[in-house]
């Protein structure tokens, strides 16, 4: 599977041939879920806090393995990123 506008595949998996051995078997919902579950991707998430006296702010950012920015969202300066929030984007504030 390739992301829109990307030349390299984002997810690679086996492709099963159909009964006629000529055409590939279609990827149904459960097969797609299994394929996505087996994919691994490491993300780096940073929380940058600006400790201004009158206008404190924070920025939560996610980066891929090549340090390319994937997403960012404003956060409260007292936000704490816990392990229970992994897998959700944006995290609940």
C-alpha positions in Angstrom: 0.0 0.0 0.0 1.3 3.4 -0.9 0.3 6.8 0.6 -1.1 9.4 -1.8 1.8 11.3 -3.4 4.5 8.9 -2.1 6.6 6.8 -4.3 7.7 4.3 -1.6 5.2 1.8 -0.1 4.0 2.5 3.5 2.9 -1.0 4.1 4.0 -4.2 2.3 2.4 -7.6 2.9 1.9 -11.0 1.1 -0.7 -11.1 -1.7 -2.7 -14.3 -1.9 -3.7 -15.6 -5.3 -7.4 -16.5 -5.9 -8.8 -19.9 -6.7 -8.1 -19.5 -10.4 -4.4 -18.9 -9.7 -4.4 -16.0 -12.2 -6.0 -13.2 -10.2 -5.1 -12.0 -6.8 -7.6 -12.6 -4.0 -9.4 -9.5 -2.8 -8.4 -8.0 0.5 -11.4 -8.2 2.8 -11.9 -6.2 6.1 -10.5 -8.8 8.5 -7.5 -9.5 6.2 -6.8 -5.7 6.0 -7.0 -5.4 9.9 -4.5 -8.3 10.3 -2.2 -6.7 7.8 -2.3 -3.3 9.6 -1.8 -4.9 13.0 1.4 -6.6 11.8 2.9 -3.4 10.5 5.4 -1.7 12.7 6.2 2.0 12.7 8.2 3.9 15.3 7.1 7.5 16.0 8.7 10.1 18.1 6.4 12.4 20.0 7.7 15.6 21.5 6.1 18.1 23.9 7.5 21.6 23.6 6.5 23.9 26.5 7.0 27.7 26.2 7.3 28.8 29.9 6.2 32.4 29.4 4.9 34.1 32.6 1.7 35.5 31.1 1.0 33.3 28.1 2.3 29.7 28.6 1.7 27.3 25.8 2.7 23.8 24.6 3.0 22.0 21.3 2.7 18.3 20.9 4.3 17.0 17.7 4.7 13.6 16.1 7.7 12.6 13.8 8.3 9.5 11.7 11.5 7.4 11.6 13.2 9.9 9.3 12.3 12.9 11.6 9.7 14.2 9.1 6.8 16.0 10.9 3.6 14.0 10.7 1.3 16.1 12.9 1.1 18.7 15.6 -1.5 19.9 18.0 -1.6 22.6 20.7 -1.7 21.3 24.3 -2.2 22.8 27.7 1.1 23.7 29.4 0.3 21.2 32.2 -0.5 18.3 29.8 1.1 15.0 30.8 1.5 12.4 28.1 0.8 9.0 29.7 1.2 5.5 28.4 -2.5 4.9 28.3 -2.8 7.6 25.6 -0.6 5.7 23.1 -2.3 4.9 19.9 -4.7 7.9 20.0 -4.1 11.0 18.0 -4.7 13.6 19.0 -4.4 12.6 22.6 -7.2 13.6 25.0 -6.5 16.8 26.8 
